[in-house]
Amino acid sequence: MSKESLAKAGLYFTGDDDEVKCFECKVVLRSWKDGDVPLERHRLLSPHCSYLAHLSRSRSNDIVMDGGGDDDDEDCVDGASGRVIPEDRTLQNHCENLVTLPSCRNPLQNKKKNPRKFDKNQLVSENEKLRQAMMCRKCKKERIQTLFLPCRHLVTCEECADKMDDCIQCRQRILGTVRTFMV
């Protein structure tokens, strides 16, 4: 099995053992055996993959195998123009087309070299807002850790929740509580 046949099937190596993944449908294929055909295995495990559907459409519309003649080497014919394409160029064209698909591009390629700089005061202010949002709405001293049922508001510490009959947020009757842990 070649890397070209994996690429043609829309698969890329994940870095783990013999595991490959489809860039489109995200199906993972592993435990390869001699004679396995990547395109067939991909189609078997993910019959509704939109990349495979696109590949099937483009193959039936663009490239037709010429079965006529007694030549040993098969020629590919471009269905649109009728031009004969040498067999060794068709696989290369397919691989080049795979590389140019937007979904195949390296996501790190578009990242800026200089990360966006933040103002230290802005970060400190944002951090303080987040810290305040995690404090009990009643005593404002302890961290939030009790979820009210059935309203599912998470607004008080355990001590304040034990003293309440109604939710401080929506005034709905508290029928139960769940102790939560923030990490």
SEMAR-913073 format. One record per residue (C-alpha): residue number from 0; residue in one letter; x negated, y, z negated. Coordinates in pm, whole numbers, plus 32768, in hexadecimal, padded with zeros to 4 digits. Example, Ala and Ser with C-alpha at 12.3 -4.5 7.8 and 13.67 -1.06 7.14 Angstrom:
// SEMAR-913073
<0; "A"; <7B32; 7E3E; 7CF4>>
<1; "S"; <7AA9; 7F96; 7D36>>
This chain:
// SEMAR-913073
<0; "M"; <8000; 8000; 8000>>
<1; "S"; <7F73; 8150; 8063>>
<2; "K"; <7F99; 82A7; 7FCB>>
<3; "E"; <802E; 8315; 8117>>
<4; "S"; <8147; 8215; 80F8>>
<5; "L"; <818C; 828F; 7F96>>
<6; "A"; <8193; 83F9; 8009>>
<7; "K"; <8272; 839F; 812F>>
<8; "A"; <8367; 8303; 8036>>
<9; "G"; <8366; 8448; 7F6C>>
<10; "L"; <829F; 83AF; 7E4E>>
<11; "Y"; <8177; 8437; 7D8C>>
<12; "F"; <808F; 8399; 7C8B>>
<13; "T"; <80E1; 83F4; 7B22>>
<14; "G"; <7F8C; 8398; 7A97>>
<15; "D"; <8010; 8271; 79CC>>
<16; "D"; <7FA5; 8114; 7A3A>>
<17; "D"; <804F; 80D0; 7B8C>>
<18; "E"; <8176; 81B9; 7B4F>>
<19; "V"; <81F9; 829F; 7C61>>
<20; "K"; <831D; 8392; 7C5C>>
<21; "C"; <83FD; 842C; 7D65>>
<22; "F"; <83D6; 85A5; 7D79>>
<23; "E"; <854B; 85CB; 7DC8>>
<24; "C"; <861B; 84CD; 7D04>>
<25; "K"; <8513; 8492; 7BF3>>
<26; "V"; <853A; 8316; 7C00>>
<27; "V"; <8405; 8264; 7B76>>
<28; "L"; <8379; 812D; 7C1F>>
<29; "R"; <8275; 804B; 7B81>>
<30; "S"; <81F8; 7EE1; 7B79>>
<31; "W"; <819B; 7ED6; 7CE9>>
<32; "K"; <8154; 7D87; 7D90>>
<33; "D"; <8095; 7D36; 7ECF>>
<34; "G"; <8173; 7D6E; 7FFA>>
<35; "D"; <825C; 7E6A; 7F51>>
<36; "V"; <82CE; 7F7C; 803E>>
<37; "P"; <82F1; 80CB; 7F86>>
<38; "L"; <840A; 814D; 8063>>
<39; "E"; <84D7; 800E; 8035>>
<40; "R"; <84A5; 8003; 7EBB>>
<41; "H"; <84FD; 8175; 7E9D>>
<42; "R"; <8638; 8142; 7F6D>>
<43; "L"; <8698; 800F; 7E9D>>
<44; "L"; <8672; 80C0; 7D4D>>
<45; "S"; <86FD; 8210; 7DB8>>
<46; "P"; <87EB; 81E7; 7EDF>>
<47; "H"; <887C; 8345; 7EB3>>
<48; "C"; <8730; 8401; 7EB4>>
<49; "S"; <875F; 8539; 7F86>>
<50; "Y"; <85F7; 8526; 8005>>
<51; "L"; <8631; 83C7; 808D>>
<52; "A"; <8775; 843C; 812F>>
<53; "H"; <86B9; 855F; 81D0>>
<54; "L"; <85A6; 8474; 8241>>
<55; "S"; <86A4; 8388; 82E0>>
<56; "R"; <8752; 84A7; 8392>>
<57; "S"; <860E; 853E; 8413>>
<58; "R"; <858E; 83EC; 8488>>
<59; "S"; <86CA; 83A0; 854A>>
<60; "N"; <86D6; 84FE; 85DF>>
<61; "D"; <856A; 854B; 8622>>
<62; "I"; <849F; 8411; 8662>>
<63; "V"; <8512; 82E9; 8731>>
<64; "M"; <8438; 81B7; 875F>>
<65; "D"; <840D; 8167; 88D1>>
<66; "G"; <844D; 7FF3; 88F2>>
<67; "G"; <8424; 7FE7; 8A6F>>
<68; "G"; <82F6; 7F6B; 8B2B>>
<69; "D"; <81FA; 7E5C; 8AEE>>
<70; "D"; <80FE; 7F3A; 8A3A>>
<71; "D"; <806C; 7EA8; 88FC>>
<72; "D"; <8063; 7FF9; 8850>>
<73; "E"; <81B3; 8099; 880C>>
<74; "D"; <81E1; 8207; 8864>>
<75; "C"; <82BD; 82F3; 87A2>>
<76; "V"; <8398; 83DF; 8864>>
<77; "D"; <8407; 8530; 87DC>>
<78; "G"; <8580; 851F; 87FB>>
<79; "A"; <85A3; 8696; 882E>>
<80; "S"; <849E; 86CE; 893E>>
<81; "G"; <846D; 8570; 89CA>>
<82; "R"; <82F3; 8590; 89A5>>
<83; "V"; <8229; 845A; 894B>>
<84; "I"; <8177; 847B; 87FD>>
<85; "P"; <8044; 839F; 87C4>>
<86; "E"; <808C; 82A6; 86AC>>
<87; "D"; <7F69; 8318; 85D4>>
<88; "R"; <7FF3; 847F; 85D4>>
<89; "T"; <8153; 8424; 855B>>
<90; "L"; <80E4; 83B5; 8400>>
<91; "Q"; <8008; 84E8; 83E1>>
<92; "N"; <812E; 85C6; 8446>>
<93; "H"; <820B; 8520; 8343>>
<94; "C"; <8104; 8556; 8236>>
<95; "E"; <80D2; 86C0; 829D>>
<96; "N"; <824A; 86F7; 828E>>
<97; "L"; <8256; 8663; 8131>>
<98; "V"; <814C; 8752; 80BA>>
<99; "T"; <820B; 887F; 813D>>
<100; "L"; <8356; 882B; 8092>>
<101; "P"; <839A; 8931; 7F84>>
<102; "S"; <83DE; 8827; 7E7C>>
<103; "C"; <8287; 878C; 7EB6>>
<104; "R"; <81C1; 88C5; 7E7B>>
<105; "N"; <80E7; 88D7; 7D49>>
<106; "P"; <81AF; 8995; 7C3F>>
<107; "L"; <806A; 8A27; 7BB9>>
<108; "Q"; <8023; 8ABE; 7D0E>>
<109; "N"; <8114; 8BE0; 7CDA>>
<110; "K"; <809A; 8C39; 7B7D>>
<111; "K"; <7FEE; 8D87; 7B56>>
<112; "K"; <7E82; 8D7B; 7AF9>>
<113; "N"; <7EAC; 8E86; 79EF>>
<114; "P"; <7FB9; 8E28; 78F5>>
<115; "R"; <80B1; 8F36; 7896>>
<116; "K"; <8030; 8FFF; 7772>>
<117; "F"; <810D; 9049; 764A>>
<118; "D"; <8101; 9167; 755C>>
<119; "K"; <809C; 90EE; 7400>>
<120; "N"; <81A7; 91C7; 7359>>
<121; "Q"; <82AF; 9137; 7442>>
<122; "L"; <824A; 8FD4; 73E3>>
<123; "V"; <824A; 9023; 726F>>
<124; "S"; <83A3; 90C1; 728E>>
<125; "E"; <842D; 8F97; 734E>>
<126; "N"; <8399; 8EA7; 724F>>
<127; "E"; <843E; 8F65; 7131>>
<128; "K"; <8591; 8F5F; 71E2>>
<129; "L"; <8577; 8DE7; 720F>>
<130; "R"; <8513; 8DBB; 70A3>>
<131; "Q"; <863F; 8E89; 702F>>
<132; "A"; <8728; 8DBE; 710E>>
<133; "M"; <86BA; 8C84; 7055>>
<134; "M"; <870D; 8D10; 6EFB>>
<135; "C"; <884F; 8CC1; 6E3C>>
<136; "R"; <8962; 8DB9; 6E98>>
<137; "K"; <89E1; 8DBF; 6D31>>
<138; "C"; <88B0; 8DD9; 6C49>>
<139; "K"; <87B5; 8E46; 6D57>>
<140; "K"; <869E; 8D9C; 6C8F>>
<141; "E"; <8698; 8C2F; 6CF9>>
<142; "R"; <8683; 8B8E; 6E50>>
<143; "I"; <87BF; 8B17; 6EFF>>
<144; "Q"; <87EC; 89A1; 6ED1>>
<145; "T"; <895E; 8945; 6EB5>>
<146; "L"; <8A48; 8905; 6FD9>>
<147; "F"; <8BBC; 8937; 6F95>>
<148; "L"; <8CBF; 8848; 7020>>
<149; "P"; <8D9C; 885B; 70E7>>
<150; "C"; <8D30; 89B6; 7166>>
<151; "R"; <8BBE; 8950; 7188>>
<152; "H"; <8B32; 8A9E; 7118>>
<153; "L"; <89D3; 8A8F; 708A>>
<154; "V"; <89BF; 8BC9; 6FB7>>
<155; "T"; <896D; 8B82; 6E48>>
<156; "C"; <8874; 8ADD; 6D64>>
<157; "E"; <88D5; 89A3; 6CA3>>
<158; "E"; <890C; 8A5D; 6B5A>>
<159; "C"; <89F9; 8B60; 6BEF>>
<160; "A"; <8AB3; 8A58; 6CBB>>
<161; "D"; <8B05; 8994; 6B7E>>
<162; "K"; <8BB9; 8AC6; 6AF2>>
<163; "M"; <8C8C; 8B0C; 6C29>>
<164; "D"; <8DE5; 8A8C; 6C90>>
<165; "D"; <8DFD; 8B4D; 6DDA>>
<166; "C"; <8CF8; 8B8B; 6EEA>>
<167; "I"; <8C55; 8CE0; 6EC1>>
<168; "Q"; <8C4A; 8D07; 703E>>
<169; "C"; <8DAC; 8CAA; 70AC>>
<170; "R"; <8E6D; 8C87; 6F63>>
<171; "Q"; <8EDA; 8B26; 6FC4>>
<172; "R"; <8F0D; 8A2C; 6EA7>>
<173; "I"; <8DD1; 8958; 6E6C>>
<174; "L"; <8E2B; 87E6; 6E78>>
<175; "G"; <8CC8; 8763; 6E6A>>
<176; "T"; <8B5B; 87C7; 6E7C>>
<177; "V"; <8A1F; 873D; 6F1A>>
<178; "R"; <88C8; 878A; 6E8F>>
<179; "T"; <87DB; 87E7; 6FAA>>
<180; "F"; <8663; 8800; 6FBF>>
<181; "M"; <85B6; 8900; 7098>>
<182; "V"; <845F; 88A4; 7111>>
